[in-house]
Amino acid sequence: MSNIQRFEAMLAGGQDNAMLRFTLGNAHLAEGQPGEAAIHLRAAVGHDPGYSAAWKLLGRALIEGGALHDAIEAFDEGIRVAEQKGDLQAVKEMKVFRKRAEKQLAGPDQ
């Protein structure tokens, strides 16, 4: 049984929380499944809107899935949350990812 299958079984068994959803999202992203990852990461921030690491990973999943506008929105919220918590490293990382997403939106000539 793969990690994803184990985590999905836990979810199906009634365990549903921010950490499980974050872990599932991370596992799907590692397997090259950004769409599935984004579903679980959105659920993670739904459970815990202050989970800055989940916002960061959600933004990355959305970029990989080609949803650049949504990624920028996720990073904006993640930056806001991380700033409130004083998580300066997360703020810094999300600002870098956000800038990359903006460049992708602008196109190759920018």
Number of C-alpha atoms within 10 A of each C-alpha: 6 8 12 16 11 12 19 16 12 13 15 10 9 8 12 16 15 20 16 19 27 26 19 26 29 24 19 21 21 12 12 14 16 22 19 18 28 29 18 22 30 22 21 27 23 14 15 14 16 18 19 26 20 28 29 26 24 32 31 26 28 23 22 17 18 16 16 22 16 15 27 23 14 25 28 19 19 28 24 15 20 23 16 12 13 11 14 13 11 19 22 14 13 27 18 13 18 25 13 15 23 16 14 15 14 10 8 7 6 8
